[in-house]
């Protein structure tokens, strides 16, 4: 650090941004020295740092004071379109139907249940919002639990198999450390059992006496699985599993059949699963497939008819794992990428205690397809559901395990079309469909559907006939009509000639088109004149941005804003190769793809540079930050939420949360000079020019207790932007985490703040 006198951290002013003191420190790696003027902002416990952040916040709020009426209007519109007192569709488990409900004026949901009428009661009741539910038992009222806390998030919620106890774990700081408790549902009182600093995902073993939970290391990585026995102190808990390799995250779960407890661990490129008979919770877990570097796999237990698995004698499932349904077989369905880039689905015998199985024992069910990315499989007593992606659209297909003439009994033998999955589609060019099998014994199937213009909808799906019965559609008050809006897929061309999908949605009467309507009433061509446009992007971790409905987005669309999603490389929309082409040494493609999408929308007449706002959060914040450095003239504004903009600094420090686990995504600049130089070339913070006065307006939002992207990254970025003359602002929540504030009303206020800023940038603040 420099020995020069340290100036005050801030100079309060509403006319210009608070001046962030320059306190140079040098960072030298691989022969390169970078002078960092703002690394001192990392000292979270320093009162001067807190005062500076609060000053930045106050200045931002003062600069946005003229938008207060618009923020209130936007909040009122979101609230006015939302049925505040509402209920979810109940789902049955055991002798109860479980659901969540919300109450007008309350921030959080209430978790409740009512008793099933009998063993054949598999059709959920139609519950009327605001009407008392006969036989209701409240399990957990999050509003009561959150009382007295500025932040509240639920990390675990599970009911014991006998329905007698509730496990719940909450975070009241935003740092993703959860305190686990157990409630006696007969009395409503919490037991003495309490475990602090757990990770999300705790659960009961089927015996209801043992709880499995996770804890994190100093880098916030879930790495240990513990077993707790009710009525004993947490100090007596048993360490079941520990993963010392810092690249791997650990999870624990229960198969849908409730026959196996499962430990799953994975890095960004390698995974491993362990099993234990759930009726022996104190036993020893065993490996399914030993890990092999670069091989990812997931495991789903299934009981299949012999017509699907016809095992040769040498591969007979062990007698102790034979299913109770006649000659049906216990197997594992394994989705893996061993010599299968887009994954393939196989079945494998269940390893007997003391043994393992490997890929050589597997039989292919759904082979690899270069045009189809397999993403998951779910099994129940009667159905298998396959989840996959084709042509940048997520899809689901179902396979019945019962013969039509057997009235719901599992098939035992006889002719059938083996592994003939039936795709579920609602016939829209842009849609998201997800089928759910529910609990193991559930006889029916549910299918969820949404699009950019269709509210979330849940259907009962008849596998035999393909008929759908609507159970519930997300209510949108105020006379919403999906026919007032349109959606479309376009394709931009990247620097290397790759075609990049772009999804768009707009209000029909706000965006006019010269050309006549196309097929099915959709429009063709570009708008008559450039429209204001918000371009969202993410592009990391193989995460796909699928079509989804948003109530807050309607306030933008109704003011004439077009919303677009750039499905850039680094995401998973077009398969595993799409992801690989946007990570590590190919990461630059993510940024140039986004710029290409923006330029396509300008060149094709959808928008203009002075009417285009970039939008991205977390890794998407890195995306829009890097894109701004590449093409600042392309955008009128940049909205960056919890942005990962000081990526190189973070990846150089293995003591920071997530760093080592992230090396498989970004590269390891600490030990590899080529990775260092590559990340140095695109990390937004290091590449802000000395003169950024020509940059677009920038709003960065963050949370003080974020453990994933530390607040210091956007704080440093904004400080450097401001010093270079860019019109940048920082809004920080002092009691929140990576997901922002908690509570639905607080979340609406946050969205209203961001959308008011976007509308102001687009010249629509008076609309």
FIKE-660764 format. One record per residue (C-alpha): residue in three letters; x, y, z. Coordinates in steps of 0.02 Angstrom, whole numbers, padded with zeros to 5 digits, always signed. Layout:
N
ALAXYZ...
***
This chain:
767
UNK+00000+00000+00000UNK+00054+00179-00030UNK+00122+00282+00114UNK+00047+00441+00042UNK-00081+00535+00147UNK-00255+00463+00129UNK-00388+00587+00074UNK-00566+00574+00139UNK-00664+00430+00065UNK-00805+00541+00004UNK-00853+00720-00026UNK-01043+00728-00006UNK-01127+00812-00151UNK-01288+00791-00248UNK-01215+00875-00403UNK-01076+00748-00432UNK-01038+00575-00370UNK-00951+00546-00204UNK-00765+00547-00237UNK-00687+00379-00197UNK-00514+00397-00122UNK-00373+00325-00229UNK-00263+00216-00119UNK-00150+00126-00241UNK-00096-00052-00210UNK+00003-00157-00333UNK-00043-00331-00390UNK+00094-00426-00482UNK+00069-00595-00565UNK+00161-00678-00709UNK+00266-00523-00743UNK+00116-00406-00752UNK+00088-00268-00624UNK-00083-00191-00605UNK-00109-00039-00495UNK-00275-00054-00405UNK-00334+00111-00332UNK-00490+00043-00249UNK-00448-00127-00173UNK-00461-00044-00003UNK-00650-00052-00022UNK-00638-00239+00016UNK-00621-00202+00202UNK-00801-00240+00244UNK-00783-00209+00431UNK-00700-00039+00407UNK-00821+00101+00458UNK-00747+00211+00323UNK-00792+00083+00189UNK-00969+00069+00257UNK-00984+00258+00261UNK-00925+00268+00081UNK-01051+00138+00022UNK-01190+00229+00113UNK-01135+00393+00033UNK-01140+00313-00139UNK-01312+00246-00101UNK-01375+00414-00040UNK-01307+00501-00194UNK-01390+00375-00309UNK-01557+00395-00221UNK-01541+00584-00229UNK-01503+00578-00416UNK-01656+00468-00441UNK-01774+00569-00332UNK-01863+00639-00486UNK-01916+00460-00527UNK-02002+00431-00360UNK-02178+00455-00433UNK-02138+00336-00576UNK-02068+00207-00454UNK-02228+00216-00355UNK-02331+00197-00514UNK-02230+00045-00568UNK-02245-00032-00396UNK-02432-00002-00397UNK-02446-00081-00570UNK-02353-00239-00513UNK-02459-00247-00357UNK-02619-00212-00453UNK-02585-00355-00574UNK-02545-00478-00436UNK-02675-00579-00341UNK-02598-00547-00172UNK-02704-00673-00079UNK-02674-00833-00176UNK-02634-01018-00162UNK-02526-01142-00253UNK-02596-01303-00325UNK-02586-01434-00187UNK-02467-01582-00207UNK-02497-01744-00115UNK-02365-01832-00011UNK-02417-01973+00105UNK-02580-01937+00193UNK-02578-01749+00159UNK-02597-01620+00023UNK-02465-01484+00036UNK-02475-01306-00031UNK-02419-01128-00001UNK-02527-00974+00008UNK-02501-00787+00015UNK-02601-00654+00103UNK-02625-00475+00047UNK-02507-00361+00141UNK-02389-00499+00196UNK-02214-00517+00124UNK-02191-00705+00131UNK-02288-00865+00094UNK-02374-00976+00223UNK-02343-01163+00207UNK-02493-01272+00248UNK-02577-01440+00216UNK-02745-01527+00224UNK-02781-01714+00246UNK-02809-01827+00096UNK-02982-01907+00087UNK-02909-02081+00063UNK-02786-02186-00037UNK-02875-02148-00202UNK-02881-01959-00175UNK-02758-01901-00309UNK-02850-01750-00379UNK-02807-01587-00291UNK-02951-01482-00227UNK-02993-01319-00312UNK-02943-01197-00177UNK-03020-01024-00181UNK-02904-00881-00130UNK-02961-00800+00031UNK-03079-00943+00075UNK-03031-01052+00225UNK-02970-01223+00175UNK-03064-01362+00269UNK-02945-01458+00381UNK-02799-01339+00351UNK-02647-01354+00462UNK-02519-01216+00452UNK-02344-01289+00450UNK-02238-01132+00439UNK-02287-00949+00424UNK-02134-00864+00352UNK-02204-00694+00401UNK-02202-00743+00585UNK-02028-00818+00568UNK-01964-00660+00482UNK-02036-00542+00612UNK-01899-00431+00680UNK-01776-00471+00541UNK-01729-00358+00396UNK-01694-00510+00288UNK-01769-00684+00286UNK-01739-00832+00170UNK-01791-01012+00190UNK-01655-01138+00144UNK-01732-01305+00196UNK-01910-01365+00221UNK-01956-01549+00241UNK-02089-01652+00328UNK-02053-01822+00404UNK-02130-01972+00317UNK-02256-01997+00457UNK-02309-01815+00442UNK-02270-01779+00624UNK-02122-01661+00614UNK-02063-01514+00509UNK-01883-01474+00472UNK-01849-01291+00429UNK-01692-01187+00410UNK-01682-00997+00388UNK-01554-00864+00348UNK-01587-00693+00426UNK-01431-00602+00366UNK-01417-00640+00180UNK-01251-00733+00199UNK-01326-00904+00157UNK-01291-00979+00328UNK-01450-01062+00391UNK-01505-01112+00566UNK-01594-01280+00563UNK-01738-01319+00681UNK-01870-01456+00699UNK-02053-01425+00740UNK-02177-01543+00820UNK-02329-01522+00707UNK-02450-01585+00840UNK-02404-01446+00961UNK-02330-01316+00841UNK-02178-01298+00954UNK-01998-01314+00899UNK-01898-01453+00981UNK-01732-01422+01066UNK-01640-01483+00912UNK-01548-01338+00831UNK-01400-01337+00711UNK-01320-01174+00659UNK-01227-01126+00500UNK-01299-01259+00386UNK-01314-01250+00197UNK-01481-01267+00106UNK-01552-01439+00070UNK-01572-01528+00239UNK-01694-01675+00243UNK-01767-01812+00350UNK-01720-01994+00325UNK-01878-02099+00300UNK-01871-02156+00482UNK-01907-01977+00538UNK-01775-01991+00673UNK-01622-01944+00574UNK-01584-01784+00480UNK-01450-01763+00347UNK-01382-01588+00321UNK-01235-01496+00242UNK-01107-01372+00305UNK-00993-01257+00206UNK-00808-01221+00216UNK-00728-01048+00230UNK-00760-01021+00044UNK-00948-01053+00067UNK-00930-01221-00023UNK-01046-01361+00038UNK-00918-01496+00077UNK-00978-01599+00225UNK-01132-01709+00251UNK-01187-01734+00432UNK-01313-01846+00516UNK-01413-01783+00664UNK-01521-01892+00775UNK-01671-01806+00851UNK-01656-01771+01036UNK-01467-01766+01036UNK-01356-01611+01041UNK-01279-01548+00879UNK-01107-01582+00954UNK-01146-01768+00940UNK-01187-01759+00754UNK-01096-01883+00644UNK-00989-01830+00497UNK-01049-01943+00356UNK-00952-01877+00207UNK-00816-01749+00173UNK-00750-01689+00005UNK-00578-01608+00024UNK-00557-01563-00160UNK-00603-01378-00165UNK-00672-01392-00342UNK-00818-01500-00287UNK-00986-01451-00212UNK-01081-01582-00113UNK-01268-01613-00101UNK-01378-01740-00011UNK-01550-01803-00058UNK-01675-01945-00061UNK-01733-02040-00214UNK-01914-02013-00264UNK-01944-02195-00222UNK-01878-02157-00046UNK-01775-02314-00060UNK-01604-02232-00071UNK-01516-02088+00013UNK-01399-02004-00112UNK-01243-01898-00096UNK-01200-01805-00255UNK-01043-01705-00283UNK-00982-01612-00433UNK-00858-01488-00500UNK-00897-01390-00658UNK-00837-01539-00762UNK-00840-01696-00654UNK-00968-01780-00541UNK-00991-01930-00428UNK-01141-02009-00340UNK-01154-02117-00183UNK-01302-02223-00124UNK-01364-02293+00041UNK-01522-02394+00076UNK-01636-02267+00159UNK-01700-02393+00286UNK-01521-02403+00354UNK-01479-02219+00381UNK-01328-02258+00491UNK-01251-02372+00360UNK-01110-02337+00238UNK-01136-02248+00072UNK-01062-02330-00084UNK-01006-02257-00250UNK-01109-02283-00407UNK-00978-02234-00538UNK-00807-02183-00472UNK-00764-02009-00532UNK-00669-01987-00693UNK-00604-01814-00737UNK-00719-01733-00864UNK-00863-01858-00843UNK-01026-01791-00772UNK-01174-01899-00724UNK-01335-01898-00624UNK-01426-02046-00549UNK-01614-02083-00537UNK-01682-02242-00457UNK-01819-02328-00557UNK-01917-02490-00551UNK-01942-02548-00731UNK-02037-02689-00815UNK-01929-02825-00891UNK-01988-02775-01065UNK-01878-02621-01045UNK-01727-02698-00961UNK-01718-02884-01013UNK-01562-02914-00909UNK-01444-03053-00960UNK-01413-03174-00814UNK-01241-03101-00783UNK-01319-02931-00751UNK-01465-02984-00641UNK-01500-02859-00505UNK-01450-02926-00333UNK-01590-03013-00240UNK-01585-02887-00099UNK-01626-02746-00222UNK-01768-02835-00312UNK-01925-02730-00320UNK-02087-02785-00239UNK-02188-02770-00400UNK-02171-02947-00465UNK-02030-02968-00587UNK-02000-02782-00613UNK-01819-02732-00590UNK-01730-02606-00480UNK-01612-02506-00591UNK-01522-02341-00596UNK-01556-02221-00739UNK-01393-02129-00770UNK-01377-01975-00879UNK-01193-01952-00925UNK-01073-01873-01048UNK-00941-02010-01057UNK-00897-02003-01242UNK-01065-01916-01268UNK-01047-01726-01278UNK-01235-01693-01267UNK-01259-01835-01142UNK-01345-02002-01162UNK-01463-02100-01049UNK-01421-02275-00991UNK-01487-02397-00862UNK-01373-02491-00745UNK-01393-02621-00607UNK-01396-02553-00430UNK-01227-02588-00351UNK-01239-02712-00208UNK-01170-02658-00039UNK-00981-02663-00042UNK-00973-02653-00233UNK-00974-02524-00371UNK-01031-02527-00552UNK-00956-02435-00698UNK-01003-02375-00871UNK-00962-02547-00941UNK-01115-02619-00849UNK-01234-02492-00926UNK-01358-02515-01068UNK-01399-02367-01181UNK-01579-02307-01174UNK-01573-02141-01266UNK-01414-02125-01370UNK-01312-01968-01397UNK-01380-01846-01525UNK-01278-01697-01583UNK-01438-01596-01604UNK-01519-01640-01436UNK-01448-01597-01265UNK-01516-01719-01135UNK-01536-01628-00969UNK-01623-01743-00846UNK-01739-01888-00809UNK-01869-01917-00672UNK-01945-02084-00623UNK-02102-02133-00529UNK-02195-02295-00508UNK-02291-02265-00669UNK-02193-02144-00777UNK-02025-02086-00837UNK-02003-01906-00893UNK-01857-01854-01001UNK-01799-01672-01005UNK-01699-01610-01153UNK-01664-01463-01267UNK-01681-01451-01455UNK-01665-01295-01565UNK-01640-01184-01413UNK-01807-01237-01335UNK-01827-01342-01177UNK-01939-01494-01198UNK-02012-01639-01098UNK-02064-01813-01151UNK-02151-01951-01052UNK-02143-02140-01055UNK-02281-02240-00970UNK-02226-02392-00871UNK-02402-02464-00868UNK-02496-02551-01008UNK-02659-02462-01056UNK-02764-02615-01017UNK-02694-02642-00842UNK-02786-02499-00754UNK-02632-02423-00681UNK-02539-02580-00628UNK-02355-02581-00675UNK-02321-02679-00833UNK-02247-02852-00801UNK-02226-02925-00975UNK-02296-02926-01150UNK-02263-02828-01308UNK-02236-02641-01296UNK-02143-02504-01388UNK-01986-02500-01282UNK-01921-02330-01230UNK-02047-02238-01340UNK-02051-02067-01255UNK-02196-01954-01303UNK-02154-01769-01319UNK-02267-01643-01234UNK-02292-01482-01332UNK-02413-01337-01328UNK-02378-01292-01509UNK-02296-01122-01483UNK-02133-01071-01568UNK-02066-01003-01403UNK-02122-01103-01252UNK-02059-01185-01093UNK-02137-01352-01047UNK-02093-01455-00894UNK-02181-01614-00842UNK-02177-01672-00661UNK-02205-01848-00596UNK-02239-01794-00416UNK-02217-01923-00280UNK-02173-02103-00319UNK-02348-02177-00312UNK-02440-02032-00395UNK-02549-02101-00536UNK-02563-01942-00638UNK-02440-01824-00720UNK-02431-01634-00711UNK-02364-01522-00848UNK-02309-01342-00824UNK-02311-01221-00969UNK-02265-01040-00998UNK-02200-00923-01133UNK-02155-00740-01145UNK-02341-00701-01164UNK-02424-00847-01070UNK-02433-00842-00880UNK-02370-00994-00786UNK-02496-01133-00810UNK-02511-01305-00729UNK-02607-01447-00811UNK-02654-01625-00772UNK-02588-01724-00919UNK-02666-01886-00981UNK-02522-01986-01052UNK-02632-02106-01150UNK-02736-01975-01240UNK-02625-01821-01230UNK-02771-01723-01157UNK-02733-01580-01039UNK-02842-01513-00898UNK-02797-01342-00831UNK-02773-01344-00643UNK-02717-01165-00622UNK-02647-01020-00721UNK-02552-00880-00638UNK-02683-00745-00615UNK-02645-00577-00695UNK-02768-00444-00639UNK-02819-00291-00735UNK-02884-00373-00893UNK-02724-00451-00961UNK-02748-00524-01135UNK-02604-00625-01210UNK-02667-00582-01384UNK-02611-00403-01352UNK-02429-00461-01356UNK-02318-00552-01478UNK-02154-00649-01470UNK-02026-00698-01599UNK-01858-00783-01623UNK-01726-00697-01729UNK-01545-00741-01766UNK-01394-00628-01757UNK-01227-00671-01838UNK-01072-00669-01729UNK-00897-00616-01781UNK-00851-00796-01826UNK-01012-00825-01924UNK-01105-00918-01786UNK-01292-00886-01783UNK-01349-00824-01611UNK-01533-00843-01562UNK-01622-00687-01499UNK-01795-00694-01420UNK-01908-00542-01423UNK-02076-00497-01345UNK-02176-00336-01365UNK-02349-00260-01354UNK-02431-00262-01525UNK-02512-00091-01520UNK-02354-00009-01454UNK-02237-00073-01591UNK-02300-00050-01769UNK-02247-00154-01919UNK-02254-00110-02103UNK-02278-00287-02163UNK-02437-00388-02145UNK-02459-00519-02012UNK-02373-00684-02042UNK-02429-00860-02004UNK-02544-00882-01854UNK-02561-00694-01838UNK-02377-00664-01798UNK-02289-00515-01873UNK-02142-00518-01991UNK-02007-00391-02031UNK-01947-00250-01920UNK-02045-00111-01834UNK-02090+00047-01930UNK-01968+00144-01823UNK-01836+00095-01695UNK-01915+00047-01529UNK-01844+00067-01355UNK-01769-00103-01310UNK-01702-00190-01156UNK-01577-00327-01203UNK-01548-00459-01070UNK-01403-00582-01070UNK-01317-00706-00956UNK-01203-00830-01047UNK-01118-00938-00916UNK-01125-01106-00825UNK-01227-01184-00967UNK-01377-01094-00894UNK-01516-01066-01020UNK-01637-00919-01023UNK-01798-01002-01078UNK-01961-00912-01122UNK-02044-00855-00962UNK-02187-00740-00912UNK-02157-00589-00801UNK-02287-00475-00722UNK-02162-00332-00691UNK-02108-00341-00873UNK-02284-00292-00928UNK-02255-00115-00864UNK-02111-00099-00987UNK-02202-00180-01133UNK-02355-00071-01107UNK-02245+00084-01122UNK-02178+00026-01289UNK-02019-00060-01232UNK-01968-00218-01325UNK-01890-00349-01212UNK-01757-00461-01292UNK-01647-00603-01234UNK-01478-00634-01317UNK-01446-00821-01302UNK-01257-00803-01311UNK-01126-00939-01304UNK-01080-00991-01128UNK-01262-01030-01095UNK-01341-01197-01134UNK-01478-01154-01257UNK-01397-01243-01406UNK-01315-01390-01317UNK-01151-01428-01230UNK-01043-01365-01374UNK-01132-01196-01355UNK-01075-01191-01176UNK-00898-01248-01215UNK-00882-01112-01347UNK-00915-00978-01214UNK-00804-01030-01068UNK-00620-01037-01022UNK-00512-00986-01173UNK-00669-00959-01278UNK-00752-00838-01154UNK-00727-00690-01270UNK-00862-00765-01383UNK-00991-00729-01249UNK-00955-00543-01255UNK-00940-00526-01443UNK-01100-00628-01465UNK-01193-00504-01355UNK-01124-00356-01451UNK-01173-00444-01614UNK-01350-00466-01549UNK-01360-00282-01504UNK-01294-00229-01674UNK-01414-00348-01762UNK-01561-00268-01672UNK-01499-00094-01722UNK-01455-00139-01902UNK-01619-00231-01930UNK-01721-00083-01870UNK-01784-00153-01705UNK-01700-00017-01605UNK-01565+00117-01608UNK-01411+00140-01501UNK-01490+00285-01408UNK-01640+00174-01370UNK-01548+00016-01315UNK-01514-00033-01134UNK-01404-00183-01087UNK-01460-00290-00940UNK-01371-00431-00848UNK-01345-00495-00673UNK-01205-00591-00585UNK-01110-00677-00727UNK-01225-00578-00839UNK-01156-00422-00755UNK-00984-00475-00815UNK-01061-00495-00987UNK-01134-00320-00998UNK-00980-00244-00915UNK-00864-00323-01043UNK-00983-00280-01186UNK-00983-00098-01129UNK-00793-00093-01140UNK-00801-00171-01314UNK-00939-00061-01385UNK-00989+00083-01270UNK-01068+00176-01417UNK-01194+00034-01441UNK-01291+00065-01281UNK-01386+00209-01201UNK-01383+00124-01031UNK-01316-00027-00938UNK-01408-00110-00793UNK-01289-00226-00700UNK-01357-00326-00553UNK-01234-00399-00426UNK-01108-00395-00569UNK-00954-00507-00575UNK-00848-00365-00643UNK-00686-00388-00546UNK-00669-00567-00606UNK-00481-00576-00620UNK-00450-00513-00442UNK-00573-00641-00375UNK-00501-00786-00475UNK-00326-00744-00413UNK-00375-00765-00230UNK-00413-00947-00182UNK-00468-00892-00008UNK-00619-00801-00078UNK-00788-00889-00086UNK-00811-00994-00243UNK-00642-00955-00323UNK-00568-01130-00334UNK-00733-01207-00387UNK-00745-01076-00524UNK-00577-01113-00604UNK-00659-01246-00715UNK-00774-01110-00782UNK-00656-00963-00804UNK-00483-01039-00794UNK-00348-01029-00660UNK-00254-00864-00680UNK-00159-00893-00518UNK-00055-01035-00589UNK-00073-01014-00777UNK+00002-00857-00857UNK-00097-00882-01018UNK-00261-00885-00922UNK-00204-00731-00826UNK-00170-00635-00986UNK-00334-00691-01063UNK-00440-00641-00914UNK-00341-00479-00899UNK-00396-00438-01077UNK-00583-00444-01038UNK-00613-00418-00851UNK-00722-00261-00847UNK-00638-00176-00700UNK-00461-00182-00768UNK-00516-00126-00941UNK-00608+00035-00900UNK-00516+00168-01001UNK-00440+00322-00922UNK-00573+00426-01011UNK-00744+00345-01004UNK-00845+00504-01023UNK-00919+00432-01184UNK-00989+00280-01091UNK-01176+00250-01073UNK-01268+00281-00911UNK-01232+00137-00791UNK-01327+00077-00638UNK-01247-00062-00535UNK-01345-00143-00395UNK-01273-00254-00259UNK-01297-00321-00083UNK-01180-00297+00063UNK-01194-00478+00123UNK-01181-00561-00047UNK-01068-00713-00030UNK-01062-00758-00215UNK-01015-00593-00297UNK-00944-00487-00159UNK-01008-00307-00147UNK-00831-00246-00174UNK-00833-00293-00358UNK-00969-00171-00414UNK-00909-00044-00285UNK-00734-00042-00361UNK-00802-00044-00539UNK-00916+00104-00508UNK-00776+00199-00421UNK-00661+00175-00570UNK-00799+00219-00694UNK-00839+00378-00599UNK-00655+00427-00590UNK-00645+00404-00779UNK-00796+00518-00806UNK-00928+00386-00841UNK-01105+00421-00781UNK-01109+00273-00661UNK-01208+00246-00501UNK-01209+00114-00364UNK-01361+00055-00268UNK-01322-00062-00124UNK-01438-00155-00005UNK-01354-00160+00164UNK-01453-00311+00228UNK-01472-00430+00081UNK-01384-00570-00013UNK-01348-00622-00191UNK-01533-00631-00235UNK-01566-00456-00172UNK-01692-00406-00042UNK-01812-00533+00033UNK-02001-00521+00034UNK-02111-00495-00117UNK-02156-00312-00084UNK-01974-00268-00057UNK-01930-00361-00216UNK-02063-00264-00312UNK-01991-00101-00246UNK-01819-00153-00307UNK-01886-00198-00480UNK-01982-00034-00487UNK-01822+00061-00448UNK-01728-00026-00588UNK-01868-00013-00715UNK-01894+00172-00677UNK-01709+00199-00713UNK-01723+00101-00876UNK-01873+00202-00932UNK-01783+00363-00889UNK-01633+00311-00996UNK-01752+00268-01138UNK-01840+00436-01126UNK-02002+00358-01066UNK-02007+00418-00886UNK-02160+00525-00923UNK-02258+00382-01001
***
